[in-house]
Amino acid sequence: MIKAKSVRRLAAVLVADVANYTGLMGVDEAGTHELLISQRELIVDPEVDAHSGRIVKSTGDGVMVEFPSVIAAVNCAVKLQAQLIRNNQDLPDDRKLRWRIGINYGDIIVETNDIYGDSVNIAARLEALAEPDGICISEKVFREVRAKIGVAFESIGQQRLKNIIEPVTVYRSSFEMGKREEAFNPAASPSRAPLSDRPSVAILPFVNLSPGKENQYLVDGLTEELIFDLSMSPEFFVIDRGSSFIFSGHNHDLSDIANKLGVRYLVTGSLQQGEGRIRVISELIEADTGIQLWTSRYDRKNPDLLEVVDEIARSIAASLMTSSGQIAKAELKRQVIKAPKEFTVYDRYLRARDCFHKSLLPPWDKGKDWSRLAKEKFAKTIAMSDPPYWPAVAGLAWQHAIDFDWDYSDDYEESGRQAFEHALRAVRNEPDLHLGHWILGWAYLFFKHDYDRAEHHYNLARELNVGDCRLLAEVAQLFILTDRYEQAIMNLNQAIRLHPYHEQWYDEFLGWAYEENGQPDRAVEILSRFTELEGTWSYLVLARSYLQLGKPDKVKEYFKHVDRLHRQRTGQAFTLEAWTHWIHRREPYQDPDRAKRVIELTKSVIECANGKT
């Protein structure tokens, strides 16, 4: 019998069981078992299902559950404990089933009927630390849910957990009888909540335009997914679901809602489902002016509705979160009209980021000037406060990484060192800064050639901001350089789907991945669509692909572009020696034979272009 292949993925893991279950069984075996079955059927299983959880296995008096969302896992735990305590209310103490819950988040190994890994083991150890009627969560989980749920957690410090090498910082919350959620009355809220210095957004509940309204769960799920995806970015201040959903079904003026919630931007929308299709319309509104900054419509077939909801939510989030997205544009415009004396640290940071993004745009001969200006502005931002604004430190690391990658620096070794040191400083001081982990992953890959640490920090960056499609696309380089081409292709296709108006390099990376994967025809199909590719490297990938397809005329045509761009950058003709130096310095293949393959193919391209074959 062939064993099914296991896979890895990020997930939240919840482990729950009944405290002193053996003792309770000793007192009343039949009654205890009957009560356990009742609580499972009426409370635990339905609540898990309502939060999109998957019960992986039952353990007699407990369950292990996998969730795609950390917030969903914690919300589920909170609701479970509230209902279970209420269910126990009229029982004598020796009959009460008091549950303990532990939750962790991280990389897990998934098989058909089980899940494995340190992340799972930590969740089980956390459950054992929880008080009866209580919840224990790891620091990873706490970072994701703080200020986003209506329950307080307190730190109990670092704990040594059995069979876990590193100590884990643990947070706990217990539920006392008599506690209840206070109803929030929009009319009673402050007339103007304070505005965050970051771009502040509220995702209002989408309107259900479907006949019958049976799919309200789908509409609410779309709104929740969008809130979750946007809130994963530390650069946005996103209003929690509980506050946004207060305005569901109420006819409030949008500017009034924005005042009450203290936000600059509102996302509104509608969902209509029928005849095998789903349509979502969404728009972004600047609250002070009422101007519609962005709108989009999504029409999809709906054989798998949850998959469709996830795709749409992430597409909207990606469209808003990219550097060229409408929130970024509106925020920059807001800073431009300020007098310099009113600039905050965040204002300075935005201006530095603007210069950074301009360093990535044509004409390329201006890129070095924009890079220099960006580094100056990031440095000034860093100097404005003590401790510094850590995203600015990560931004400076990013600009040094671009100098290394794009030959903006006369000393690429120094650029790599600066990128590494600034990124390392940023994540040491702000461990949940996704950009810091991203650039540290880049530095470990391209500067240190440490593939394991590179993947570790790339994964941390993805955990901290799952909606960043640029990061998703860039991680494809790691997969290409470590012979995981199918994974690279999957990453790039997903990033392109999430960001329909993506930069051209997404497609150029995809062409590269297909060529490395032995599919030169697919590489040609993708790369030949463009009238101008963005660099020497992409033209060389295209020339190599045509060489493998036996089309020497095309090889000669595209090698001319290789040589032209190389002369523009260096003042010298393209040579095999120059490219070999580039490969060893800038394209750190883990397998030396893969680097040798690229060099040999390049040699054949040059010979073909010179009429020698």
QUIBELFEN-V751973 format. One record per residue. N is the residue number from 0. SS is DSSP state (a for helix, b for strand, c for the rest). PHI is phi in whole degrees, 0 to 359 (999 if undefined). NEAR is the number of other C-alpha atoms within 10 Angstrom. Layout:
n=N ss=SS phi=PHI near=NEAR
n=N ss=SS phi=PHI near=NEAR
This chain:
n=0 ss=c phi=999 near=3
n=1 ss=c phi=276 near=4
n=2 ss=c phi=284 near=7
n=3 ss=c phi=298 near=8
n=4 ss=c phi=289 near=8
n=5 ss=c phi=279 near=12
n=6 ss=b phi=231 near=11
n=7 ss=b phi=248 near=13
n=8 ss=b phi=199 near=10
n=9 ss=b phi=278 near=19
n=10 ss=b phi=200 near=23
n=11 ss=b phi=266 near=25
n=12 ss=b phi=243 near=32
n=13 ss=b phi=246 near=31
n=14 ss=b phi=239 near=29
n=15 ss=b phi=224 near=26
n=16 ss=b phi=207 near=23
n=17 ss=b phi=266 near=20
n=18 ss=c phi=292 near=21
n=19 ss=c phi=56 near=13
n=20 ss=a phi=296 near=20
n=21 ss=a phi=298 near=12
n=22 ss=a phi=297 near=12
n=23 ss=a phi=296 near=18
n=24 ss=a phi=295 near=14
n=25 ss=a phi=294 near=10
n=26 ss=a phi=280 near=12
n=27 ss=c phi=209 near=13
n=28 ss=a phi=297 near=13
n=29 ss=a phi=294 near=10
n=30 ss=a phi=294 near=13
n=31 ss=a phi=295 near=21
n=32 ss=a phi=296 near=15
n=33 ss=a phi=296 near=12
n=34 ss=a phi=293 near=16
n=35 ss=a phi=299 near=18
n=36 ss=a phi=299 near=14
n=37 ss=a phi=297 near=12
n=38 ss=a phi=292 near=18
n=39 ss=a phi=297 near=17
n=40 ss=a phi=288 near=12
n=41 ss=a phi=265 near=12
n=42 ss=a phi=236 near=17
n=43 ss=a phi=295 near=23
n=44 ss=a phi=298 near=17
n=45 ss=a phi=297 near=15
n=46 ss=a phi=290 near=19
n=47 ss=a phi=300 near=22
n=48 ss=a phi=297 near=13
n=49 ss=a phi=294 near=11
n=50 ss=c phi=255 near=19
n=51 ss=c phi=62 near=18
n=52 ss=c phi=274 near=23
n=53 ss=b phi=235 near=16
n=54 ss=b phi=287 near=19
n=55 ss=b phi=284 near=16
n=56 ss=b phi=197 near=15
n=57 ss=b phi=257 near=13
n=58 ss=c phi=236 near=10
n=59 ss=c phi=80 near=11
n=60 ss=c phi=256 near=18
n=61 ss=b phi=205 near=20
n=62 ss=b phi=219 near=19
n=63 ss=b phi=240 near=24
n=64 ss=b phi=232 near=23
n=65 ss=b phi=253 near=27
n=66 ss=b phi=236 near=23
n=67 ss=c phi=283 near=17
n=68 ss=c phi=233 near=20
n=69 ss=a phi=294 near=24
n=70 ss=a phi=298 near=20
n=71 ss=a phi=299 near=21
n=72 ss=a phi=296 near=26
n=73 ss=a phi=289 near=29
n=74 ss=a phi=301 near=19
n=75 ss=a phi=299 near=22
n=76 ss=a phi=299 near=25
n=77 ss=a phi=298 near=22
n=78 ss=a phi=293 near=15
n=79 ss=a phi=300 near=22
n=80 ss=a phi=296 near=23
n=81 ss=a phi=300 near=17
n=82 ss=a phi=288 near=17
n=83 ss=a phi=293 near=21
n=84 ss=a phi=297 near=20
n=85 ss=a phi=296 near=13
n=86 ss=a phi=295 near=15
n=87 ss=a phi=275 near=16
n=88 ss=c phi=307 near=12
n=89 ss=c phi=265 near=10
n=90 ss=c phi=268 near=11
n=91 ss=c phi=294 near=8
n=92 ss=c phi=303 near=10
n=93 ss=c phi=280 near=11
n=94 ss=c phi=248 near=16
n=95 ss=c phi=291 near=21
n=96 ss=c phi=263 near=25
n=97 ss=c phi=257 near=19
n=98 ss=b phi=272 near=24
n=99 ss=b phi=240 near=25
n=100 ss=b phi=227 near=33
n=101 ss=b phi=235 near=29
n=102 ss=b phi=226 near=31
n=103 ss=b phi=225 near=31
n=104 ss=b phi=222 near=28
n=105 ss=b phi=167 near=20
n=106 ss=b phi=282 near=20
n=107 ss=b phi=231 near=21
n=108 ss=b phi=261 near=17
n=109 ss=b phi=248 near=19
n=110 ss=b phi=238 near=15
n=111 ss=c phi=305 near=11
n=112 ss=c phi=240 near=8
n=113 ss=b phi=197 near=13
n=114 ss=b phi=228 near=21
n=115 ss=b phi=222 near=14
n=116 ss=c phi=117 near=13
n=117 ss=a phi=301 near=16
n=118 ss=a phi=299 near=22
n=119 ss=a phi=289 near=25
n=120 ss=a phi=297 near=19
n=121 ss=a phi=296 near=25
n=122 ss=a phi=302 near=25
n=123 ss=a phi=294 near=22
n=124 ss=a phi=293 near=22
n=125 ss=a phi=294 near=27
n=126 ss=a phi=301 near=25
n=127 ss=a phi=292 near=20
n=128 ss=a phi=280 near=20
n=129 ss=c phi=291 near=23
n=130 ss=c phi=285 near=18
n=131 ss=c phi=305 near=20
n=132 ss=c phi=70 near=23
n=133 ss=b phi=239 near=21
n=134 ss=b phi=228 near=29
n=135 ss=b phi=240 near=31
n=136 ss=b phi=230 near=29
n=137 ss=b phi=279 near=22
n=138 ss=a phi=297 near=18
n=139 ss=a phi=303 near=19
n=140 ss=a phi=292 near=21
n=141 ss=a phi=301 near=24
n=142 ss=a phi=298 near=13
n=143 ss=a phi=282 near=20
n=144 ss=a phi=252 near=20
n=145 ss=c phi=300 near=13
n=146 ss=c phi=65 near=12
n=147 ss=c phi=243 near=18
n=148 ss=c phi=226 near=15
n=149 ss=c phi=269 near=14
n=150 ss=c phi=228 near=15
n=151 ss=c phi=272 near=11
n=152 ss=c phi=240 near=17
n=153 ss=b phi=243 near=13
n=154 ss=b phi=284 near=15
n=155 ss=b phi=247 near=11
n=156 ss=b phi=81 near=11
n=157 ss=b phi=283 near=14
n=158 ss=b phi=237 near=14
n=159 ss=c phi=274 near=13
n=160 ss=c phi=256 near=17
n=161 ss=c phi=302 near=10
n=162 ss=c phi=65 near=10
n=163 ss=c phi=247 near=13
n=164 ss=c phi=294 near=9
n=165 ss=c phi=271 near=10
n=166 ss=c phi=296 near=12
n=167 ss=b phi=241 near=18
n=168 ss=b phi=283 near=16
n=169 ss=b phi=242 near=25
n=170 ss=b phi=239 near=22
n=171 ss=b phi=225 near=21
n=172 ss=b phi=215 near=18
n=173 ss=b phi=238 near=19
n=174 ss=c phi=243 near=17
n=175 ss=c phi=266 near=11
n=176 ss=c phi=297 near=11
n=177 ss=c phi=94 near=7
n=178 ss=c phi=286 near=8
n=179 ss=c phi=212 near=9
n=180 ss=c phi=283 near=7
n=181 ss=c phi=279 near=7
n=182 ss=c phi=292 near=7
n=183 ss=c phi=261 near=11
n=184 ss=c phi=253 near=10
n=185 ss=a phi=305 near=16
n=186 ss=a phi=293 near=8
n=187 ss=a phi=268 near=8
n=188 ss=c phi=285 near=12
n=189 ss=c phi=302 near=12
n=190 ss=c phi=294 near=15
n=191 ss=c phi=213 near=14
n=192 ss=c phi=285 near=13
n=193 ss=c phi=295 near=12
n=194 ss=c phi=276 near=15
n=195 ss=c phi=286 near=14
n=196 ss=c phi=289 near=13
n=197 ss=c phi=280 near=16
n=198 ss=b phi=303 near=18
n=199 ss=b phi=252 near=20
n=200 ss=b phi=225 near=28
n=201 ss=b phi=240 near=26
n=202 ss=b phi=264 near=24
n=203 ss=c phi=282 near=24
n=204 ss=c phi=305 near=24
n=205 ss=c phi=292 near=25
n=206 ss=b phi=276 near=19
n=207 ss=b phi=269 near=21
n=208 ss=c phi=260 near=17
n=209 ss=c phi=283 near=17
n=210 ss=c phi=290 near=10
n=211 ss=c phi=91 near=8
n=212 ss=c phi=64 near=13
n=213 ss=c phi=293 near=9
n=214 ss=c phi=261 near=16
n=215 ss=a phi=302 near=16
n=216 ss=a phi=303 near=12
n=217 ss=a phi=291 near=18
n=218 ss=a phi=295 near=23
n=219 ss=a phi=295 near=20
n=220 ss=a phi=296 near=20
n=221 ss=a phi=298 near=25
n=222 ss=a phi=298 near=25
n=223 ss=a phi=296 near=22
n=224 ss=a phi=298 near=20
n=225 ss=a phi=293 near=24
n=226 ss=a phi=301 near=24
n=227 ss=a phi=297 near=27
n=228 ss=a phi=296 near=22
n=229 ss=a phi=291 near=28
n=230 ss=a phi=289 near=24
n=231 ss=c phi=291 near=20
n=232 ss=c phi=270 near=20
n=233 ss=c phi=293 near=16
n=234 ss=c phi=275 near=17
n=235 ss=b phi=249 near=17
n=236 ss=b phi=258 near=21
n=237 ss=b phi=247 near=25
n=238 ss=c phi=294 near=21
n=239 ss=c phi=297 near=20
n=240 ss=a phi=306 near=21
n=241 ss=a phi=301 near=13
n=242 ss=a phi=286 near=18
n=243 ss=a phi=297 near=19
n=244 ss=a phi=286 near=18
n=245 ss=a phi=300 near=15
n=246 ss=a phi=269 near=15
n=247 ss=c phi=293 near=14
n=248 ss=c phi=78 near=10
n=249 ss=c phi=258 near=9
n=250 ss=c phi=266 near=7
n=251 ss=c phi=254 near=11
n=252 ss=c phi=293 near=8
n=253 ss=a phi=297 near=18
n=254 ss=a phi=295 near=19
n=255 ss=a phi=293 near=14
n=256 ss=a phi=299 near=20
n=257 ss=a phi=299 near=23
n=258 ss=a phi=297 near=19
n=259 ss=a phi=295 near=19
n=260 ss=a phi=270 near=24
n=261 ss=c phi=71 near=21
n=262 ss=c phi=230 near=26
n=263 ss=c phi=267 near=24
n=264 ss=b phi=232 near=25
n=265 ss=b phi=235 near=21
n=266 ss=b phi=251 near=23
n=267 ss=b phi=238 near=19
n=268 ss=b phi=179 near=20
n=269 ss=b phi=214 near=19
n=270 ss=b phi=227 near=22
n=271 ss=b phi=228 near=18
n=272 ss=b phi=235 near=22
n=273 ss=b phi=175 near=12
n=274 ss=c phi=54 near=7
n=275 ss=c phi=74 near=10
n=276 ss=b phi=228 near=13
n=277 ss=b phi=229 near=19
n=278 ss=b phi=236 near=18
n=279 ss=b phi=237 near=23
n=280 ss=b phi=242 near=16
n=281 ss=b phi=224 near=16
n=282 ss=b phi=213 near=16
n=283 ss=b phi=249 near=24
n=284 ss=b phi=237 near=22
n=285 ss=b phi=277 near=22
n=286 ss=c phi=296 near=20
n=287 ss=c phi=296 near=14
n=288 ss=c phi=257 near=9
n=289 ss=c phi=75 near=13
n=290 ss=b phi=285 near=10
n=291 ss=b phi=278 near=14
n=292 ss=b phi=277 near=15
n=293 ss=b phi=197 near=16
n=294 ss=b phi=213 near=15
n=295 ss=b phi=204 near=12
n=296 ss=b phi=235 near=15
n=297 ss=b phi=238 near=14
n=298 ss=b phi=244 near=14
n=299 ss=b phi=222 near=17
n=300 ss=b phi=286 near=14
n=301 ss=c phi=235 near=17
n=302 ss=c phi=291 near=11
n=303 ss=c phi=233 near=8
n=304 ss=a phi=296 near=16
n=305 ss=a phi=295 near=14
n=306 ss=a phi=294 near=11
n=307 ss=a phi=296 near=18
n=308 ss=a phi=300 near=22
n=309 ss=a phi=298 near=15
n=310 ss=a phi=298 near=18
n=311 ss=a phi=294 near=23
n=312 ss=a phi=300 near=24
n=313 ss=a phi=288 near=25
n=314 ss=a phi=296 near=23
n=315 ss=a phi=297 near=24
n=316 ss=a phi=300 near=25
n=317 ss=a phi=298 near=27
n=318 ss=a phi=296 near=23
n=319 ss=a phi=277 near=19
n=320 ss=a phi=269 near=22
n=321 ss=c phi=290 near=19
n=322 ss=c phi=298 near=15
n=323 ss=c phi=263 near=15
n=324 ss=c phi=290 near=16
n=325 ss=a phi=290 near=19
n=326 ss=a phi=294 near=25
n=327 ss=a phi=301 near=18
n=328 ss=a phi=295 near=15
n=329 ss=a phi=294 near=16
n=330 ss=a phi=295 near=15
n=331 ss=a phi=296 near=16
n=332 ss=a phi=299 near=11
n=333 ss=a phi=296 near=11
n=334 ss=a phi=287 near=18
n=335 ss=a phi=298 near=13
n=336 ss=c phi=276 near=8
n=337 ss=c phi=278 near=11
n=338 ss=c phi=286 near=8
n=339 ss=a phi=306 near=11
n=340 ss=a phi=293 near=6
n=341 ss=a phi=266 near=9
n=342 ss=c phi=295 near=13
n=343 ss=c phi=265 near=14
n=344 ss=a phi=304 near=18
n=345 ss=a phi=294 near=18
n=346 ss=a phi=301 near=21
n=347 ss=a phi=298 near=21
n=348 ss=a phi=298 near=23
n=349 ss=a phi=299 near=20
n=350 ss=a phi=292 near=18
n=351 ss=a phi=295 near=27
n=352 ss=a phi=298 near=23
n=353 ss=a phi=298 near=19
n=354 ss=a phi=296 near=22
n=355 ss=a phi=303 near=25
n=356 ss=a phi=294 near=16
n=357 ss=a phi=291 near=19
n=358 ss=c phi=290 near=26
n=359 ss=c phi=261 near=17
n=360 ss=c phi=252 near=14
n=361 ss=c phi=291 near=10
n=362 ss=c phi=286 near=9
n=363 ss=a phi=294 near=17
n=364 ss=a phi=291 near=13
n=365 ss=a phi=268 near=13
n=366 ss=a phi=300 near=22
n=367 ss=a phi=296 near=19
n=368 ss=a phi=294 near=14
n=369 ss=a phi=294 near=22
n=370 ss=a phi=297 near=25
n=371 ss=a phi=300 near=18
n=372 ss=a phi=294 near=17
n=373 ss=a phi=298 near=26
n=374 ss=a phi=296 near=22
n=375 ss=a phi=297 near=15
n=376 ss=a phi=289 near=23
n=377 ss=a phi=298 near=27
n=378 ss=a phi=297 near=19
n=379 ss=a phi=294 near=16
n=380 ss=a phi=298 near=26
n=381 ss=a phi=298 near=21
n=382 ss=a phi=284 near=14
n=383 ss=c phi=284 near=13
n=384 ss=c phi=216 near=10
n=385 ss=c phi=225 near=7
n=386 ss=c phi=289 near=9
n=387 ss=c phi=290 near=16
n=388 ss=c phi=285 near=19
n=389 ss=a phi=297 near=22
n=390 ss=a phi=302 near=24
n=391 ss=a phi=291 near=29
n=392 ss=a phi=296 near=25
n=393 ss=a phi=295 near=29
n=394 ss=a phi=297 near=26
n=395 ss=a phi=295 near=29
n=396 ss=a phi=299 near=31
n=397 ss=a phi=298 near=26
n=398 ss=a phi=295 near=29
n=399 ss=a phi=295 near=28
n=400 ss=a phi=296 near=27
n=401 ss=a phi=295 near=22
n=402 ss=a phi=302 near=24
n=403 ss=a phi=296 near=24
n=404 ss=a phi=290 near=15
n=405 ss=a phi=255 near=16
n=406 ss=c phi=60 near=14
n=407 ss=c phi=281 near=22
n=408 ss=c phi=256 near=19
n=409 ss=c phi=280 near=10
n=410 ss=c phi=229 near=11
n=411 ss=a phi=293 near=20
n=412 ss=a phi=297 near=13
n=413 ss=a phi=293 near=14
n=414 ss=a phi=297 near=23
n=415 ss=a phi=298 near=24
n=416 ss=a phi=297 near=18
n=417 ss=a phi=296 near=20
n=418 ss=a phi=299 near=29
n=419 ss=a phi=297 near=26
n=420 ss=a phi=292 near=16
n=421 ss=a phi=292 near=23
n=422 ss=a phi=295 near=30
n=423 ss=a phi=297 near=22
n=424 ss=a phi=298 near=17
n=425 ss=a phi=296 near=28
n=426 ss=a phi=285 near=23
n=427 ss=a phi=293 near=14
n=428 ss=a phi=264 near=12
n=429 ss=c phi=224 near=15
n=430 ss=c phi=298 near=15
n=431 ss=c phi=259 near=20
n=432 ss=c phi=270 near=23
n=433 ss=a phi=294 near=30
n=434 ss=a phi=296 near=30
n=435 ss=a phi=298 near=33
n=436 ss=a phi=293 near=28
n=437 ss=a phi=302 near=26
n=438 ss=a phi=290 near=31
n=439 ss=a phi=294 near=33
n=440 ss=a phi=300 near=30
n=441 ss=a phi=300 near=30
n=442 ss=a phi=295 near=27
n=443 ss=a phi=295 near=21
n=444 ss=a phi=284 near=25
n=445 ss=a phi=270 near=23
n=446 ss=c phi=258 near=22
n=447 ss=c phi=264 near=16
n=448 ss=c phi=57 near=17
n=449 ss=c phi=252 near=16
n=450 ss=a phi=291 near=20
n=451 ss=a phi=293 near=12
n=452 ss=a phi=293 near=17
n=453 ss=a phi=300 near=23
n=454 ss=a phi=294 near=20
n=455 ss=a phi=301 near=16
n=456 ss=a phi=284 near=22
n=457 ss=a phi=299 near=28
n=458 ss=a phi=295 near=22
n=459 ss=a phi=298 near=22
n=460 ss=a phi=298 near=24
n=461 ss=a phi=294 near=22
n=462 ss=a phi=298 near=20
n=463 ss=a phi=281 near=23
n=464 ss=c phi=208 near=23
n=465 ss=c phi=290 near=21
n=466 ss=c phi=271 near=28
n=467 ss=c phi=275 near=26
n=468 ss=a phi=285 near=28
n=469 ss=a phi=296 near=19
n=470 ss=a phi=298 near=20
n=471 ss=a phi=304 near=25
n=472 ss=a phi=289 near=23
n=473 ss=a phi=291 near=20
n=474 ss=c phi=298 near=23
n=475 ss=a phi=302 near=24
n=476 ss=a phi=301 near=24
n=477 ss=a phi=301 near=24
n=478 ss=a phi=293 near=19
n=479 ss=a phi=294 near=23
n=480 ss=a phi=286 near=21
n=481 ss=c phi=243 near=16
n=482 ss=c phi=66 near=17
n=483 ss=c phi=244 near=16
n=484 ss=a phi=288 near=23
n=485 ss=a phi=297 near=15
n=486 ss=a phi=294 near=16
n=487 ss=a phi=299 near=28
n=488 ss=a phi=297 near=22
n=489 ss=a phi=297 near=16
n=490 ss=a phi=302 near=22
n=491 ss=a phi=291 near=27
n=492 ss=a phi=296 near=17
n=493 ss=a phi=293 near=15
n=494 ss=a phi=298 near=23
n=495 ss=a phi=294 near=21
n=496 ss=a phi=293 near=17
n=497 ss=a phi=284 near=23
n=498 ss=c phi=232 near=23
n=499 ss=c phi=302 near=11
n=500 ss=c phi=257 near=13
n=501 ss=c phi=290 near=18
n=502 ss=c phi=290 near=13
n=503 ss=c phi=295 near=12
n=504 ss=a phi=296 near=15
n=505 ss=a phi=303 near=21
n=506 ss=a phi=291 near=20
n=507 ss=a phi=293 near=24
n=508 ss=a phi=297 near=24
n=509 ss=a phi=295 near=26
n=510 ss=a phi=300 near=28
n=511 ss=a phi=300 near=29
n=512 ss=a phi=298 near=30
n=513 ss=a phi=295 near=24
n=514 ss=a phi=297 near=21
n=515 ss=a phi=294 near=21
n=516 ss=c phi=275 near=18
n=517 ss=c phi=78 near=13
n=518 ss=c phi=235 near=16
n=519 ss=a phi=298 near=24
n=520 ss=a phi=295 near=16
n=521 ss=a phi=291 near=18
n=522 ss=a phi=299 near=26
n=523 ss=a phi=296 near=21
n=524 ss=a phi=303 near=11
n=525 ss=a phi=280 near=18
n=526 ss=a phi=284 near=23
n=527 ss=c phi=284 near=14
n=528 ss=c phi=289 near=10
n=529 ss=c phi=264 near=11
n=530 ss=c phi=287 near=6
n=531 ss=c phi=216 near=11
n=532 ss=c phi=273 near=17
n=533 ss=c phi=269 near=15
n=534 ss=c phi=189 near=16
n=535 ss=a phi=307 near=19
n=536 ss=a phi=302 near=16
n=537 ss=a phi=291 near=21
n=538 ss=a phi=296 near=25
n=539 ss=a phi=290 near=22
n=540 ss=a phi=300 near=29
n=541 ss=a phi=293 near=28
n=542 ss=a phi=296 near=31
n=543 ss=a phi=298 near=27
n=544 ss=a phi=296 near=29
n=545 ss=a phi=295 near=22
n=546 ss=a phi=299 near=21
n=547 ss=a phi=291 near=18
n=548 ss=c phi=270 near=15
n=549 ss=c phi=72 near=11
n=550 ss=c phi=237 near=13
n=551 ss=a phi=298 near=17
n=552 ss=a phi=297 near=14
n=553 ss=a phi=291 near=17
n=554 ss=a phi=301 near=25
n=555 ss=a phi=296 near=21
n=556 ss=a phi=300 near=13
n=557 ss=a phi=276 near=22
n=558 ss=a phi=293 near=25
n=559 ss=a phi=302 near=16
n=560 ss=a phi=292 near=19
n=561 ss=a phi=303 near=22
n=562 ss=a phi=294 near=18
n=563 ss=a phi=300 near=16
n=564 ss=a phi=291 near=20
n=565 ss=a phi=295 near=19
n=566 ss=a phi=295 near=14
n=567 ss=a phi=298 near=11
n=568 ss=a phi=279 near=12
n=569 ss=a phi=246 near=10
n=570 ss=c phi=79 near=10
n=571 ss=c phi=230 near=13
n=572 ss=c phi=291 near=13
n=573 ss=c phi=287 near=19
n=574 ss=c phi=229 near=13
n=575 ss=a phi=295 near=15
n=576 ss=a phi=298 near=11
n=577 ss=a phi=296 near=12
n=578 ss=a phi=288 near=17
n=579 ss=a phi=299 near=19
n=580 ss=a phi=299 near=12
n=581 ss=a phi=298 near=12
n=582 ss=a phi=301 near=16
n=583 ss=a phi=291 near=13
n=584 ss=a phi=270 near=13
n=585 ss=a phi=243 near=17
n=586 ss=c phi=238 near=17
n=587 ss=c phi=283 near=22
n=588 ss=c phi=298 near=22
n=589 ss=c phi=292 near=17
n=590 ss=c phi=264 near=11
n=591 ss=a phi=303 near=10
n=592 ss=a phi=294 near=10
n=593 ss=a phi=290 near=16
n=594 ss=a phi=296 near=17
n=595 ss=a phi=298 near=15
n=596 ss=a phi=300 near=12
n=597 ss=a phi=298 near=17
n=598 ss=a phi=294 near=18
n=599 ss=a phi=294 near=14
n=600 ss=a phi=296 near=18
n=601 ss=a phi=296 near=21
n=602 ss=a phi=300 near=18
n=603 ss=a phi=293 near=19
n=604 ss=a phi=298 near=27
n=605 ss=a phi=297 near=22
n=606 ss=a phi=296 near=13
n=607 ss=a phi=297 near=18
n=608 ss=a phi=295 near=20
n=609 ss=c phi=267 near=11
n=610 ss=c phi=74 near=10
n=611 ss=c phi=268 near=9
n=612 ss=c phi=228 near=10
